[in-house]
């Protein structure tokens, strides 16, 4: 049985390479105790390596799970996962393409539509996974032995 933490990592590793880079930057740079290079080629792997080092036991895993759940929801799902974000990006690209010569902004408009579709799909997967594995009740249930250990030492 996968832990809630492992479900988050599975969601992350199932993202496209570009999405993993974006999530690693948005989440990893906001996470305490993690130092990341902003090199796009290595940032996602670096985040996973840093998390592995930090996850040194059940209590720390619970803390990492709560931190990742909150940061991904706030930094990623509530922004990149919203259609209105991508609609504004597309509108900006179209507006710029009308003002500028060349095809750069037209190309960006197409890329924006593609990224929008990717993020809408990833948001749906996150919400499905989170509703099953990241609820407060699920975290309490999964980590109950941890809570029992804490209360028995007080």
Residue, then its C-alpha position, 0 to 999 in steps of 0.5 A: x500500500x502506497x503512503x500518501x507521500x508516495x502518491x504525491x511522488x507518483x503524481x509528480x513523476x507522471x507529469x511531462x518533463x516540462x511540468x516536472x520542471x515547473x512544479x520543481x521550481x514552484x514547489x522546491x524553491x518554496x520548501x524549507x530545507x531544500x536548495x535547488x539549482x534552477x537548471x531546467x535539466x536537473x531541477x526535477x531530479x534534484x527535488x526528488x533527491x532532496x526529498x529522499x534525504x529529508x524523508x528519514x522516518x514516518x514523522x518526517x514523511x508526514x511533515x513532507x506530505x503536508x508541506x507538498x500537499x499545501x505547496x502543490x495545491x497553492x503554487x501549482x493547482x490553484x494557478x497553473x491548473x486553472x483555465x483562466x490562467x491559460x486563457x489570459x496567457x493565450x490572450x496576451x500571446x494573441x495580442x502580442x502576435x498582432x503587434x509584433x512581426x514574426x511567428x514567435x507569438x503565434x507559436x507561443x499561442x499554440x504552445x499555450x493551448x498545449x500546456x493548458x490541456x496538459x495542466x487541465x489533465x494534471x489538475x484532474x489527476x491531482x484532484x482525484x488522487x488528493x480526494x482519495x489519499x490526501x484528505x486530513x482523514x486519510x492522513x490521520x488514518x495512514x499515520x495513526x501508528x505515528x500518532x499513537x507512538x507520540x501520545x504514548x511518550x507524553 
